């Protein structure tokens, strides 16, 4: 997203001058096409007769070997069949006897054989739509029609993969100079969005043809689930979306018989099965569309479309002409109810929903959001197209920003959303919402560094919300089997889950997250870890007095419920190799082994007995809480891990703990509250010193010498410590624990693998996390260095997305991904007038004054009363914003909203006017003329003109 001008707040992302403006497939002829084959004149005539390309029809251009109509059909139809088809005429149904009369040169057997072969290849179709209910053959248009049918038979597309690019070209080129003139309803061109029925069932104005149930009743008993042509087509040039393409297109009426009998991989289904497919489609965020070329009394398919591959949706999204797709409905947000959870934004296929703010600006005005202009308002040209719409439509946030809490969280958890649910006592729903973004909420409730709170707008008034404590209250329900939340799987496949085997190496937060999200997609990944317990550093690097280990175990149990195979005590590279796993059928590997090794300080005496790495003592104590330290201890380090080490050491019996860091108290990386807790336990801090020498006697530590640190970071903010060697400090001690950083212990994990490294970390793509070995993906601390659990969780989710796309052949790893592009609103330019004056709540502690320190976690969870008080402090900064000029009225947003904040209204009734393809020019050309005449007089809102130069407004 760095290519956009973020200072230009008035231009929609779709029109940003830095967007891609080139047709990525212009002029590409598939490598499978034999350009040296002789030119076939009958095929050229046939191609011209069927095409809808204006320049071909008008004779401005000729059909050549380079024409998609030519090379796309070359292997699907013989010259003799071209002559038969030309006599049939485009979209003029004819019975066998009528065709036989036109083709007397063929015997009935020969003619039938040709018609059957043409039907099998998808060049022609048939139906029984006449008074005698007699079978009649039809020469269809290319789209919807033969270009699609050729992609539906797996034998045809495997033998002749050029039919995939042929479909892509024919669904675009004929429309390039046309879409901006198309009136509402589509004028008999292509497909038409039909809303989620639940979103309009209470609409008294809704008419029959706007409902899936009407069309199912209309074609009672005649349904067949068949493959999606768009999904199959895109795979032929490596732009697949990773969905299983089978069964998403529901053929109805005679078309159901056609796709079954001509081996288009269709199979008959019941009405109940069709409804189940539509429900699964909605769960996956697929748009319902019906064919729209035969008027209001006929359709032949109801499709469930993924915008990342769908050519019908492309007609409105690429050309920015919503009339090509839209239903009669438009989504509207009730800001009072909206909590900026962002789920409508995630599912919106058109980029119409984007996160913004609910709060007014300091001057009392509302933020003005740019709207996409329409052809009724501006003369259209290629400059108004958005070639990379699949990526731009996924942008999460307006340039002016949204709720700081969701923005700051690496996993972008909808904080406002679960706070509102908790405030309403909807704890199960709050937990479900959190776990859509974070599979370890109870863990994070104990150990998160709370960036959401650092960013909280409430802190500009008094104190930030205790967000993490509310999350912890909600998430602790996962510790009890009766309140534990096991999410439902949402699988982009209709016949069960995916069979591809995936190995995840490292059961820390990144690995757990990757396994969790793959499981929700329908995989059964295997999670390997060399340790006896899962959790990685949240198990072995977080003391039990901070978080009891039953918290990790409870949340990992959810993975087992989801079908994840967890194999502990197995070190990949030692007990089994990646090669052996490949031989067992594993298709991809996610390596997230963390940084479980400690770093040294490279000073004399470091090899003395009594020098311990911080991560080693933490690990040892997790395995055995009776571990003892005798004598005074010096801990070196200034981070949260070093604090945990110091607090562990004092519990292991060391009478005096001194923690020494390069940083002085005011700039220590550890959280201030962590430092305060440690001080309350008797730990002494000395800042501004670096180790010079560890003193030993008879090979054992007896003390340590420090030198004065004069600089920790340089002017550029990089770690670059400087010292005064002459100013020193000596501390007598028996133990020196080094907590100055962590490192990855690779072992033989990547032995014989050609993974490229840059320094200690593997080289990998920053979006996909794919390494230089295509089936190896990486993530977490071992990739970007030690961070926090929530960073690893976010990373693991991205790894799962990449692996899902990778193991489904010919899918794009990048197109249409959620970019997680969030911007914080300007807290210096907001007006907050009314808010609850309750103070920030503080969790209690069961430890009594003077009580001996133990390894038990004594910090209490909020009470329900505290949760109510704390959630009342939320200012509700963010809200979803809908651009009605981009909305196609699919209603998917309403299926995601859990706050009654978004609804469809029937704003565009003319969009339900269905025409026949034969009449399209009767409506398109007059509409284009009408637009041109009226355009200068159309009243435009500030939002719709904000992006225009001043002289054009």
FIKOLFI-454989 format. One record per residue (C-alpha): x, y, z; residue in three letters. Coordinates in steps of 0.5 Angstrom, whole numbers, padded with zeros to 4 digits, always signed. Example, Ala and Ser with C-alpha at 12.3 -4.5 7.8 and 13.67 -1.06 7.14 Angstrom:
+0025-0009+0016ala/+0027-0002+0014ser/
//
This chain:
+0000+0000+0000unk/+0006+0004+0000unk/+0005+0007-0007unk/-0001+0011-0005unk/-0001+0018-0004unk/-0003+0018+0004unk/-0003+0026+0004unk/-0009+0026-0001unk/-0015+0025+0003unk/-0020+0027-0003unk/-0018+0022-0008unk/-0021+0015-0007unk/-0016+0009-0007unk/-0019+0006-0014unk/-0017+0013-0017unk/-0010+0014-0014unk/-0006+0016-0020unk/+0000+0011-0017unk/-0005+0005-0018unk/-0004+0000-0024unk/-0007+0002-0030unk/-0005-0003-0035unk/-0009-0009-0037unk/-0004-0015-0034unk/-0006-0020-0040unk/-0007-0016-0046unk/-0004-0019-0052unk/-0002-0025-0048unk/-0003-0032-0052unk/-0002-0038-0048unk/+0004-0042-0049unk/+0000-0048-0051unk/-0003-0045-0057unk/+0001-0047-0064unk/+0002-0041-0068unk/+0005-0045-0073unk/-0001-0049-0075unk/-0005-0047-0082unk/-0010-0041-0081unk/-0017-0044-0081unk/-0022-0040-0085unk/-0028-0043-0083unk/-0026-0042-0076unk/-0025-0035-0077unk/-0032-0034-0080unk/-0035-0038-0074unk/-0031-0034-0069unk/-0033-0027-0072unk/-0041-0029-0072unk/-0041-0031-0065unk/-0036-0025-0062unk/-0039-0019-0059unk/-0033-0015-0060unk/-0035-0008-0063unk/-0029-0007-0068unk/-0030-0015-0071unk/-0037-0014-0072unk/-0036-0007-0076unk/-0031-0010-0080unk/-0025-0005-0077unk/-0021-0011-0074unk/-0021-0018-0077unk/-0020-0025-0074unk/-0013-0027-0074unk/-0009-0033-0071unk/-0008-0028-0065unk/-0015-0027-0064unk/-0018-0030-0057unk/-0024-0032-0061unk/-0019-0036-0066unk/-0014-0039-0061unk/-0019-0041-0056unk/-0024-0045-0060unk/-0018-0048-0065unk/-0018-0055-0061unk/-0026-0055-0059unk/-0029-0055-0066unk/-0027-0058-0073unk/-0028-0054-0079unk/-0034-0058-0081unk/-0037-0056-0074unk/-0036-0049-0076unk/-0040-0050-0082unk/-0046-0053-0078unk/-0046-0048-0072unk/-0046-0042-0077unk/-0052-0045-0080unk/-0055-0046-0073unk/-0054-0038-0072unk/-0053-0035-0065unk/-0058-0036-0060unk/-0063-0038-0065unk/-0066-0045-0062unk/-0067-0051-0067unk/-0069-0058-0066unk/-0065-0063-0069unk/-0070-0064-0075unk/-0069-0057-0077unk/-0061-0057-0077unk/-0061-0063-0081unk/-0065-0060-0086unk/-0060-0054-0086unk/-0054-0059-0087unk/-0057-0065-0092unk/-0050-0067-0093unk/-0050-0071-0087unk/-0053-0077-0085unk/-0057-0077-0078unk/-0052-0081-0075unk/-0046-0076-0077unk/-0050-0070-0075unk/-0052-0073-0068unk/-0045-0075-0067unk/-0042-0067-0069unk/-0048-0064-0064unk/-0046-0069-0059unk/-0038-0067-0059unk/-0040-0060-0060unk/-0044-0060-0054unk/-0039-0064-0050unk/-0034-0059-0051unk/-0039-0053-0049unk/-0039-0050-0056unk/-0047-0051-0056unk/-0052-0052-0051unk/-0059-0055-0051unk/-0066-0054-0048unk/-0073-0056-0048unk/-0076-0049-0048unk/-0081-0050-0054unk/-0089-0052-0054unk/-0087-0059-0055unk/-0082-0060-0050unk/-0077-0062-0056unk/-0070-0062-0055unk/-0067-0056-0059unk/-0060-0054-0060unk/-0057-0047-0059unk/-0051-0044-0061unk/-0049-0039-0055unk/-0045-0033-0054unk/-0038-0033-0051unk/-0040-0030-0045unk/-0044-0033-0041unk/-0044-0039-0046unk/-0039-0043-0049unk/-0033-0040-0046unk/-0035-0042-0040unk/-0038-0049-0042unk/-0031-0050-0044unk/-0028-0049-0037unk/-0033-0054-0034unk/-0031-0060-0037unk/-0024-0062-0033unk/-0022-0067-0039unk/-0023-0061-0044unk/-0019-0056-0040unk/-0014-0061-0038unk/-0013-0063-0045unk/-0014-0056-0048unk/-0012-0051-0042unk/-0012-0045-0047unk/-0020-0045-0046unk/-0018-0041-0039unk/-0015-0035-0042unk/-0020-0035-0048unk/-0026-0034-0042unk/-0022-0029-0039unk/-0021-0025-0045unk/-0028-0026-0048unk/-0031-0023-0041unk/-0027-0017-0042unk/-0025-0015-0049unk/-0032-0014-0051unk/-0034-0010-0045unk/-0029-0005-0045unk/-0032+0001-0049unk/-0039-0001-0046unk/-0040-0002-0039unk/-0040+0006-0037unk/-0047+0006-0041unk/-0050+0000-0039unk/-0057+0002-0035unk/-0059-0001-0028unk/-0061-0008-0029unk/-0055-0009-0034unk/-0059-0009-0040unk/-0058-0016-0042unk/-0051-0017-0041unk/-0047-0022-0036unk/-0049-0023-0029unk/-0053-0020-0024unk/-0052-0020-0016unk/-0058-0023-0012unk/-0058-0021-0005unk/-0057-0025+0001unk/-0064-0027+0002unk/-0064-0026+0010unk/-0062-0019+0009unk/-0068-0017+0005unk/-0073-0022+0007unk/-0077-0017+0012unk/-0077-0012+0006unk/-0084-0011+0004unk/-0082-0008-0003unk/-0077-0014-0005unk/-0080-0017-0011unk/-0080-0024-0013unk/-0074-0025-0018unk/-0069-0021-0012unk/-0070-0028-0008unk/-0066-0034-0009unk/-0072-0038-0006unk/-0076-0035-0012unk/-0072-0038-0017unk/-0071-0045-0014unk/-0079-0045-0013unk/-0079-0043-0021unk/-0075-0049-0023unk/-0077-0054-0018unk/-0073-0060-0018unk/-0068-0059-0023unk/-0062-0057-0020unk/-0055-0059-0021unk/-0048-0057-0018unk/-0043-0056-0023unk/-0036-0053-0023unk/-0034-0045-0023unk/-0032-0044-0029unk/-0028-0037-0027unk/-0025-0041-0021unk/-0022-0046-0026unk/-0020-0041-0032unk/-0016-0037-0027unk/-0012-0043-0025unk/-0010-0044-0032unk/-0005-0038-0031unk/-0004-0038-0024unk/-0009-0033-0021unk/-0013-0038-0018unk/-0016-0036-0011unk/-0015-0043-0008unk/-0022-0045-0007unk/-0024-0052-0009unk/-0028-0050-0016unk/-0033-0056-0015unk/-0040-0055-0014unk/-0041-0047-0013unk/-0045-0046-0020unk/-0052-0048-0019unk/-0055-0050-0026unk/-0063-0050-0026unk/-0068-0052-0031unk/-0066-0055-0037unk/-0058-0053-0036unk/-0058-0058-0030unk/-0059-0063-0035unk/-0054-0060-0040unk/-0048-0060-0035unk/-0050-0067-0032unk/-0051-0070-0039unk/-0045-0067-0043unk/-0040-0069-0037unk/-0039-0061-0035unk/-0038-0065-0028unk/-0045-0063-0026unk/-0049-0067-0021unk/-0056-0067-0019unk/-0058-0064-0012unk/-0064-0063-0008unk/-0067-0056-0006unk/-0064-0057+0001unk/-0057-0059-0002unk/-0058-0053-0006unk/-0060-0048+0000unk/-0054-0051+0004unk/-0049-0049-0002unk/-0052-0042-0001unk/-0051-0042+0006unk/-0043-0045+0005unk/-0042-0039+0000unk/-0045-0034+0005unk/-0040-0037+0010unk/-0034-0036+0005unk/-0036-0029+0003unk/-0038-0031-0004unk/-0043-0027-0008unk/-0050-0030-0011unk/-0051-0028-0018unk/-0056-0030-0023unk/-0055-0030-0031unk/-0058-0024-0034unk/-0059-0025-0041unk/-0066-0028-0042unk/-0070-0023-0039unk/-0074-0023-0033unk/-0077-0030-0034unk/-0071-0034-0035unk/-0064-0036-0032unk/-0060-0042-0032unk/-0055-0041-0027unk/-0054-0039-0020unk/-0047-0038-0018unk/-0043-0037-0012unk/-0038-0032-0014unk/-0031-0030-0011unk/-0029-0023-0013unk/-0022-0025-0013unk/-0023-0030-0019unk/-0030-0028-0022unk/-0030-0025-0029unk/-0038-0022-0028unk/-0036-0018-0022unk/-0030-0016-0025unk/-0034-0012-0030unk/-0037-0007-0025unk/-0030-0007-0021unk/-0025-0006-0026unk/-0029-0001-0030unk/-0032+0002-0024unk/-0039+0001-0027unk/-0043-0002-0021unk/-0049-0002-0026unk/-0046-0008-0029unk/-0047-0012-0023unk/-0051-0009-0017unk/-0058-0011-0014unk/-0063-0006-0013unk/-0060-0006-0006unk/-0055-0001-0002unk/-0052-0002+0005unk/-0053+0003+0010unk/-0049+0004+0017unk/-0052+0006+0023unk/-0046+0009+0026unk/-0049+0009+0033unk/-0049+0002+0033unk/-0043+0001+0029unk/-0037-0001+0033unk/-0032-0002+0027unk/-0030-0009+0028unk/-0029-0009+0021unk/-0032-0016+0019unk/-0036-0012+0014unk/-0030-0009+0011unk/-0027-0016+0010unk/-0032-0019+0007unk/-0035-0013+0002unk/-0033-0015-0005unk/-0033-0008-0008unk/-0029-0005-0003unk/-0035-0001-0001unk/-0034-0002+0006unk/-0028+0002+0009unk/-0027+0003+0017unk/-0027+0011+0019unk/-0029+0014+0025unk/-0035+0016+0029unk/-0032+0022+0033unk/-0033+0029+0030unk/-0027+0033+0029unk/-0025+0038+0034unk/-0029+0044+0030unk/-0035+0039+0031unk/-0036+0037+0023unk/-0036+0030+0021unk/-0030+0027+0017unk/-0032+0028+0009unk/-0030+0021+0006unk/-0029+0021-0002unk/-0034+0017-0006unk/-0033+0014-0012unk/-0036+0018-0018unk/-0041+0015-0023unk/-0041+0015-0031unk/-0047+0019-0029unk/-0043+0025-0026unk/-0037+0024-0031unk/-0035+0023-0038unk/-0032+0016-0037unk/-0025+0013-0040unk/-0020+0008-0039unk/-0017+0013-0033unk/-0023+0011-0029unk/-0021+0004-0029unk/-0018+0000-0023unk/-0014-0006-0026unk/-0012-0008-0019unk/-0019-0008-0016unk/-0018-0014-0013unk/-0012-0011-0008unk/-0015-0004-0008unk/-0022-0007-0005unk/-0019-0010+0000unk/-0016-0004+0004unk/-0019-0004+0011unk/-0018+0004+0013unk/-0020+0011+0010unk/-0014+0015+0010unk/-0016+0019+0015unk/-0016+0013+0020unk/-0020+0009+0025unk/-0020+0007+0032unk/-0013+0007+0034unk/-0014+0000+0038unk/-0015-0004+0032unk/-0010-0001+0028unk/-0005-0002+0034unk/-0006-0009+0035unk/-0001-0013+0030unk/-0007-0018+0030unk/-0012-0012+0029unk/-0017-0015+0034unk/-0024-0011+0034unk/-0023-0009+0041unk/-0029-0004+0040unk/-0033-0010+0038unk/-0031-0015+0044unk/-0032-0009+0049unk/-0039-0007+0047unk/-0041-0015+0047unk/-0038-0015+0054unk/-0041-0009+0056unk/-0048-0013+0054unk/-0046-0019+0058unk/-0045-0023+0051unk/-0039-0026+0053unk/-0039-0032+0049unk/-0040-0028+0043unk/-0034-0023+0045unk/-0030-0029+0046unk/-0032-0032+0039unk/-0030-0025+0036unk/-0024-0025+0039unk/-0022-0032+0037unk/-0023-0030+0030unk/-0017-0026+0030unk/-0013-0029+0036unk/-0013-0037+0038unk/-0009-0035+0044unk/-0013-0030+0048unk/-0012-0032+0055unk/-0005-0033+0054unk/-0005-0026+0051unk/-0009-0023+0057unk/-0003-0025+0061unk/+0003-0023+0057unk/+0001-0018+0052unk/+0005-0012+0051unk/-0002-0008+0050unk/-0001-0004+0044unk/-0008-0003+0044unk/-0008+0001+0051unk/-0002+0005+0049unk/-0006+0008+0043unk/-0013+0008+0046unk/-0016+0015+0045unk/-0019+0015+0052unk/-0012+0016+0055unk/-0012+0023+0052unk/-0018+0025+0057unk/-0015+0021+0063unk/-0013+0014+0063unk/-0013+0008+0057unk/-0018+0003+0058unk/-0016-0003+0061unk/-0017-0007+0055unk/-0013-0013+0056unk/-0016-0014+0063unk/-0023-0015+0059unk/-0020-0019+0054unk/-0017-0024+0060unk/-0024-0024+0063unk/-0027-0026+0057unk/-0022-0031+0055unk/-0021-0035+0061unk/-0028-0038+0059unk/-0023-0042+0055unk/-0020-0046+0061unk/-0027-0049+0062unk/-0030-0054+0058unk/-0037-0052+0058unk/-0035-0045+0056unk/-0030-0046+0052unk/-0031-0044+0045unk/-0029-0048+0039unk/-0030-0044+0032unk/-0034-0047+0026unk/-0030-0049+0020unk/-0031-0045+0014unk/-0028-0049+0008unk/-0028-0046+0001unk/-0030-0053-0001unk/-0036-0057-0001unk/-0035-0064+0000unk/-0031-0064+0006unk/-0024-0061+0008unk/-0017-0061+0004unk/-0013-0067+0004unk/-0006-0064+0003unk/-0001-0065+0009unk/+0002-0059+0012unk/+0007-0060+0017unk/+0008-0054+0022unk/+0015-0054+0026unk/+0015-0050+0032unk/+0009-0050+0037unk/+0010-0043+0040unk/+0005-0038+0038unk/+0006-0037+0031unk/+0006-0045+0030unk/+0000-0045+0034unk/-0004-0039+0030unk/-0002-0042+0023unk/-0004-0049+0025unk/-0011-0046+0028unk/-0012-0042+0022unk/-0011-0048+0017unk/-0015-0052+0021unk/-0021-0047+0020unk/-0020-0048+0013unk/-0021-0055+0013unk/-0014-0058+0013unk/-0011-0063+0019unk/-0004-0060+0020unk/+0001-0063+0024unk/+0005-0059+0029unk/+0012-0062+0031unk/+0015-0059+0037unk/+0022-0062+0040unk/+0019-0060+0047unk/+0015-0064+0052unk/+0010-0059+0052unk/+0007-0054+0047unk/+0007-0047+0047unk/+0014-0045+0045unk/+0016-0039+0049unk/+0010-0037+0052unk/+0011-0044+0056unk/+0018-0044+0057unk/+0019-0037+0057unk/+0014-0034+0061unk/+0014-0036+0069unk/+0008-0039+0072unk/+0007-0034+0077unk/+0006-0029+0071unk/+0001-0035+0067unk/+0000-0042+0069unk/+0001-0047+0064unk/-0006-0050+0064unk/-0008-0043+0060unk/-0004-0045+0055unk/-0006-0053+0055unk/-0013-0051+0055unk/-0012-0046+0049unk/-0008-0052+0045unk/-0014-0057+0047unk/-0018-0053+0042unk/-0013-0054+0036unk/-0014-0062+0038unk/-0021-0061+0038unk/-0020-0058+0031unk/-0017-0064+0028unk/-0009-0061+0029unk/-0004-0067+0030unk/+0000-0065+0035unk/+0007-0069+0036unk/+0011-0067+0042unk/+0018-0069+0043unk/+0020-0069+0036unk/+0026-0065+0033unk/+0025-0064+0026unk/+0032-0065+0023unk/+0034-0070+0028unk/+0028-0075+0029unk/+0026-0074+0022unk/+0028-0069+0016unk/+0024-0065+0012unk/+0026-0070+0006unk/+0023-0075+0010unk/+0017-0071+0011unk/+0016-0070+0004unk/+0017-0077+0002unk/+0011-0078+0007unk/+0007-0073+0002unk/+0007-0067+0006unk/+0006-0061+0001unk/+0008-0055+0005unk/+0012-0053+0011unk/+0011-0047+0016unk/+0018-0046+0021unk/+0017-0042+0027unk/+0022-0045+0032unk/+0022-0038+0035unk/+0028-0036+0039unk/+0029-0041+0045unk/+0037-0040+0045unk/+0040-0034+0050unk/+0045-0030+0047unk/+0052-0028+0051unk/+0056-0022+0052unk/+0062-0024+0050unk/+0067-0021+0056unk/+0072-0025+0060unk/+0070-0030+0065unk/+0063-0032+0061unk/+0065-0039+0061unk/+0065-0039+0069unk/+0061-0044+0073unk/+0055-0040+0075unk/+0054-0036+0068unk/+0047-0038+0066unk/+0043-0036+0060unk/+0036-0033+0062unk/+0032-0037+0057unk/+0035-0043+0060unk/+0033-0042+0067unk/+0026-0040+0065unk/+0026-0047+0061unk/+0029-0051+0067unk/+0024-0048+0072unk/+0018-0049+0068unk/+0020-0057+0068unk/+0022-0057+0075unk/+0020-0051+0080unk/+0024-0054+0086unk/+0030-0051+0082unk/+0035-0048+0087unk/+0040-0042+0086unk/+0045-0041+0092unk/+0048-0034+0093unk/+0047-0027+0090unk/+0045-0026+0083unk/+0046-0021+0078unk/+0041-0021+0072unk/+0044-0017+0066unk/+0038-0014+0061unk/+0033-0009+0061unk/+0027-0012+0058unk/+0021-0016+0060unk/+0024-0023+0060unk/+0030-0020+0064unk/+0025-0018+0069unk/+0022-0025+0069unk/+0029-0028+0070unk/+0030-0024+0076unk/+0023-0025+0079unk/+0024-0033+0078unk/+0031-0032+0081unk/+0029-0030+0087unk/+0024-0035+0088unk/+0029-0040+0087unk/+0032-0038+0093unk/+0037-0033+0091unk/+0037-0028+0097unk/+0039-0022+0093unk/+0038-0020+0086unk/+0041-0014+0082unk/+0038-0013+0075unk/+0043-0009+0071unk/+0042-0006+0064unk/+0045-0001+0059unk/+0039+0003+0059unk/+0037+0008+0065unk/+0031+0007+0068unk/+0027+0012+0064unk/+0029+0008+0058unk/+0029+0001+0060unk/+0025-0003+0055unk/+0021-0007+0060unk/+0014-0004+0062unk/+0014+0000+0068unk/+0009-0004+0071unk/+0013-0010+0071unk/+0019-0006+0074unk/+0015-0004+0079unk/+0012-0011+0081unk/+0020-0013+0081unk/+0022-0008+0086unk/+0016-0009+0090unk/+0019-0016+0091unk/+0026-0014+0093unk/+0029-0014+0086unk/+0034-0008+0086unk/+0035-0004+0079unk/+0042-0001+0076unk/+0041+0003+0070unk/+0047+0005+0065unk/+0052+0000+0066unk/+0055-0005+0061unk/+0059-0012+0063unk/+0066-0011+0062unk/+0069-0018+0066unk/+0066-0023+0070unk/+0070-0025+0076unk/+0071-0032+0077unk/+0075-0036+0083unk/+0077-0044+0082unk/+0072-0043+0076unk/+0066-0041+0079unk/+0063-0034+0079unk/+0065-0029+0085unk/+0063-0023+0082unk/+0062-0018+0076unk/+0065-0011+0073unk/+0061-0006+0069unk/+0063+0000+0065unk/+0059+0006+0065unk/+0054+0006+0059unk/+0054+0013+0055unk/+0050+0011+0049unk/+0045+0006+0048unk/+0043+0008+0041unk/+0046+0013+0036unk/+0042+0019+0032unk/+0039+0014+0027unk/+0036+0010+0033unk/+0040+0004+0032unk/+0043+0000+0037unk/+0050+0002+0038unk/+0052+0002+0045unk/+0058+0007+0047unk/+0062+0006+0054unk/+0067+0010+0059unk/+0072+0004+0060unk/+0075+0008+0066unk/+0068+0009+0070unk/+0067+0002+0073unk/+0062-0002+0078unk/+0064-0008+0081unk/+0058-0013+0084unk/+0060-0019+0088unk/+0055-0025+0087unk/+0055-0033+0086unk/+0051-0033+0079unk/+0050-0028+0073unk/+0044-0029+0069unk/+0045-0026+0062unk/+0038-0024+0059unk/+0041-0020+0053unk/+0037-0023+0047unk/+0035-0029+0044unk/+0037-0033+0038unk/+0035-0039+0034unk/+0038-0046+0035unk/+0037-0049+0028unk/+0040-0055+0029unk/+0040-0060+0023unk/+0033-0057+0021unk/+0035-0054+0014unk/+0041-0059+0013unk/+0041-0060+0005unk/+0036-0055+0004unk/+0037-0049+0000unk/+0034-0044+0004unk/+0038-0037+0003unk/+0040-0033+0010unk/+0041-0026+0011unk/+0045-0026+0018unk/+0041-0030+0023unk/+0035-0031+0019unk/+0032-0034+0013unk/+0030-0029+0007unk/+0023-0029+0006unk/+0018-0025+0002unk/+0015-0020+0007unk/+0008-0021+0005unk/+0007-0029+0004unk/+0013-0031+0008unk/+0015-0036+0003unk/+0023-0037+0003unk/+0027-0039-0003unk/+0025-0046-0002unk/+0018-0046-0005unk/+0015-0051+0000unk/+0018-0048+0006unk/+0015-0042+0010unk/+0017-0038+0016unk/+0015-0034+0021unk/+0015-0031+0028unk/+0021-0029+0032unk/+0026-0034+0028unk/+0024-0029+0022unk/+0024-0022+0025unk/+0027-0023+0032unk/+0024-0023+0039unk/+0018-0020+0039unk/+0011-0021+0043unk/+0006-0027+0043unk/+0001-0023+0039unk/+0006-0021+0033unk/+0007-0028+0032unk/+0000-0030+0032unk/-0001-0025+0027unk/+0005-0028+0023unk/+0002-0035+0024unk/-0005-0033+0021unk/-0001-0030+0015unk/+0003-0036+0014unk/-0003-0040+0014unk/-0006-0036+0008unk/+0000-0037+0004unk/+0000-0044+0005unk/-0007-0045+0004unk/-0006-0042-0003unk/+0001-0045-0004unk/-0002-0052-0004unk/-0008-0051-0008unk/-0004-0051-0015unk/-0004-0045-0019unk/-0007-0040-0014unk/-0004-0033-0013unk/+0000-0032-0006unk/-0002-0025-0007unk/-0008-0023-0011unk/-0014-0021-0006unk/-0010-0022+0000unk/-0012-0018+0006unk/-0007-0012+0007unk/-0008-0011+0014unk/-0008-0004+0012unk/-0010+0000+0018unk/-0009+0008+0020unk/-0010+0011+0026unk/-0015+0017+0027unk/-0012+0024+0029unk/-0013+0024+0036unk/-0011+0031+0036unk/-0017+0033+0032unk/-0023+0030+0035unk/-0028+0032+0039unk/-0031+0028+0045unk/-0036+0031+0049unk/-0040+0026+0053unk/-0037+0020+0056unk/-0037+0016+0062unk/-0033+0019+0068unk/-0032+0012+0071unk/-0024+0011+0073unk/-0020+0006+0070unk/-0021-0001+0074unk/-0015-0005+0077unk/-0015-0012+0078unk/-0014-0015+0085unk/-0009-0020+0087unk/-0010-0026+0092unk/-0003-0025+0095unk/-0003-0022+0102unk/+0002-0017+0105unk/+0009-0021+0107unk/+0007-0028+0104unk/+0012-0032+0101unk/+0013-0031+0094unk/+0011-0037+0090unk/+0011-0040+0083unk/+0003-0039+0083unk/+0000-0033+0079unk/-0004-0029+0084unk/-0007-0024+0080unk/-0014-0024+0080unk/-0019-0023+0074unk/-0024-0017+0073unk/-0030-0018+0077unk/-0036-0018+0072unk/-0038-0011+0076unk/-0031-0009+0074unk/-0032-0011+0067unk/-0039-0007+0066unk/-0035-0001+0069unk/-0029-0001+0065unk/-0033-0002+0058unk/-0037+0004+0059unk/-0031+0008+0059unk/-0030+0006+0051unk/-0031+0012+0047unk/-0033+0008+0041unk/-0028+0012+0036unk/-0029+0008+0030unk/-0034+0006+0025unk/-0035+0003+0018unk/-0037+0008+0012unk/-0040+0005+0006unk/-0039+0008-0001unk/-0046+0007-0004unk/-0043+0009-0011unk/-0039+0002-0010unk/-0044-0002-0007unk/-0047-0008-0011unk/-0052-0010-0006unk/-0050-0017-0005unk/-0052-0017+0003unk/-0046-0020+0005unk/-0044-0015+0010unk/-0051-0016+0014unk/-0049-0023+0015unk/-0042-0021+0019unk/-0045-0015+0023unk/-0047-0018+0030unk/-0049-0011+0032unk/-0055-0009+0028unk/-0051-0004+0025unk/-0052-0005+0017unk/-0058-0006+0013unk/-0060-0006+0006unk/-0065-0002+0003unk/-0068-0002-0004unk/-0065+0004-0007unk/-0065+0002-0014unk/-0071-0001-0016unk/-0069-0001-0023unk/-0063-0005-0022unk/-0068-0011-0022unk/-0070-0010-0029unk/-0068-0016-0033unk/-0067-0015-0041unk/-0065-0020-0046unk/-0058-0020-0049unk/-0062-0019-0056unk/-0065-0012-0054unk/-0058-0010-0050unk/-0057-0004-0055unk/-0064-0002-0055unk/-0062+0000-0048unk/-0055+0001-0047unk/-0054+0007-0053unk/-0060+0011-0051unk/-0058+0011-0043unk/-0051+0013-0046unk/-0054+0019-0049unk/-0058+0021-0044unk/-0052+0021-0039unk/-0048+0025-0043unk/-0054+0030-0044unk/-0056+0030-0036unk/-0048+0030-0034unk/-0047+0037-0034unk/-0054+0038-0029unk/-0053+0033-0024unk/-0052+0035-0017unk/-0046+0033-0014unk/-0044+0032-0007unk/-0038+0035-0004unk/-0036+0027-0003unk/-0037+0026-0010unk/-0033+0032-0012unk/-0027+0032-0007unk/-0022+0028-0011unk/-0023+0033-0018unk/-0019+0039-0019unk/-0022+0045-0017unk/-0023+0047-0025unk/-0027+0041-0026unk/-0032+0041-0020unk/
//
